[in-house]
Amino acid sequence: METVSDCTLASYLTTFSPLGAPSTARGEINFEAFPETRQRLLRSRWRLTSMEKYRVLYLIVLRILEFSFVSTLAALTVASKAWHQFIDLTHQEAIYTSESKTRQPPGCSRELSFLSDARTFSRLFEGTPRWKSLCKRQTLLARNWVDPRPMSQESVLQIGNDPIWRFRPDFKRRFFVSSSHAGGLNVTDMDTARILWRLPSSLDSDGDAVRPYAHLEYQDGMVVFDREGDGVEVWQADQDGAARGEFSRIAILNHDC
């Protein structure tokens, strides 16, 4: 029986690649890519021509790689130039778009546009160029979470001179909204610590102001905080003509305790 080494097998597969990559629009392995080979398999019970044997081998190897561990792919790509060509150059997108390699929303396309909805303080997924890069970032992040001594980065932002009482982050708009022990409300840039907009403390102003130790809730551009007299104020960002981080009051809700 004829046997071939891994490097020789990879060379066969790489040579065979120009016949067409059997992948769907999402990069999944498509066994319908060669229907004539499939029909001959069913009719002839594996009595195939040499070219058809290579086609079957080609499809089987791609299917195996789809479910292989990332560490296995890494080992193969450094085993020989042929495996590197097959995995990292010819079929990189088809292999790494597999749901076994990257976490992605159900039914997403081969585009990485869904990453624009990923909100992280460190902008971990910003500028991800390829699916392999996404696989690497997701794998390292998951590994870091389960590590008993994970690598971490610490950022300290100074927001005024008064202790923070409540704060909420907005990763979409890249700012923090916070209240303080001394009163007032600050909107602070997440990257530079620059105060974008603020309301004074009720101890210093009789106009629009925020009391000391004000409770604060925030969601998608809308902030709510309590006020003196058993009521809450509702403020909204992104109003017409407003600067980044600037809020406008849209309601005062009074209630009886």
Secondary structure, 3 states (H helix, E strand, C coil): CCCCCHHHHHHHHHHHHHHCCCECCCCCECCCCCHHHHHHHHHHCCCCCHHHHHHHHHHHHHHHHHHCCHHHHHHHHCCCHHHHHHHHHHCHHHHHCCCCCCCCCCCCCCCCHHHHHCCCCCCCCCCCCCHHHHHHHHHHHHHHHHCCCCCCCCCCCCCCCCCEEEEEEECCCCEEEEEECCCCEEEEECCCCCEEEEECECCCCCCCCECCCCCEEEECCEEEEEECCCEEEEEEECCCCCCCCCEEEEEEEECCC
